[in-house]
Amino acid sequence: MGRMHDAIRVLIAEDQPLMRRGLRTVLGLEPGLCVAGEAADGSQAVTMAGELRPDIVLMDLQLPILDGVEATRRIVGQGHGRVLILTTFDTEDYVLEGIRAGAAGYLLKDVDAAELCQVIRRVAAGEVFVQANIAAKYLRQLALAPRHSEADQLTPRELDVLRLLSRGQSNRDIAAGLGVTESTVKNHVNNILGKLQVQNRTAAALKAQHLLPRDERSRGG
C-alpha cells in the first residue's frame, strides 16, 4: 500500500474507450505510476481532477462537452494537477492554445510507451516538456518578434533563472543551483512571466529558445 501511496497518480482524460484502456494498461505496468481515474469528456475531467487531485492529468484536446484546452485552463487555474497534453493534433493553433492554457507538457499520440512514462515522471517532478517538433511550431509564432527586446528587460539574475527554467528545471533545482531560496526563485519566475508577457513557465521556457542564443541557454547560472 505504501508503494501505491507514493506512486505518481495520473488521471486519464480521453473520450475513446480503446485509447483509455491502452493508456491504463501501459501506466499500470510501470512501477511508480498508477491510474487514479478516467474521464470521458472535458467536464468530467475538471470535476474528477478536483475530487482526486492527481499529480498529472493526461489530457486529450478533442473532448466532448468541454474541449481539452478549456479543461486544461480550469484544472491548472484551480491548482488541481499538472496537465500533460497527449493528442494527435500538432497544428500551430492547437499547440499555442494548449500552452497558453497552462499545460506543462505536450506530446503526440505516436509517442512510445517508454517515453510517455518518462515524460510523466519529469512533468510530475516540476519540469516542462514539449516535443521538439511541436516546440518548433510554437516558436514560429514568435518569428517576427525582435530577438532581444524582451530579454533586455530581464535582470542578470532573471536571465540566470530563465536559462535554467528553459532546460526544464523545477524551482527547487533552480534554487539549489543558484544558492537562493525557492521563494526567491518563484518571485523571479513571476517577474519573468510578466516581462515576457506569457502566462506560464512552459511558454517562458519555449520563448527562451527564441530570445536567448544557444550558448546562453546551455551554460549554467
BELPE-V281882 format. One line per field, one symbol per residue. phi: phi as a letter, one per 20 degrees, with the letter a starting at -180 (. if undefined). Layout:
phi->???
//
This chain:
phi->.ffffeffeddedbeegffffffgffffeegncbeercdebffffffffffelffcdedeeedfmcffffffgffffemdqeddfcbeecfgffgffffffofebbcefefefffgfffgffffeoedbcggffgffffffdfefgfdgffffefgfffgffgfffenffgffffffemceffffgffffffgffelcebfffffffffeedggfffeefe
//
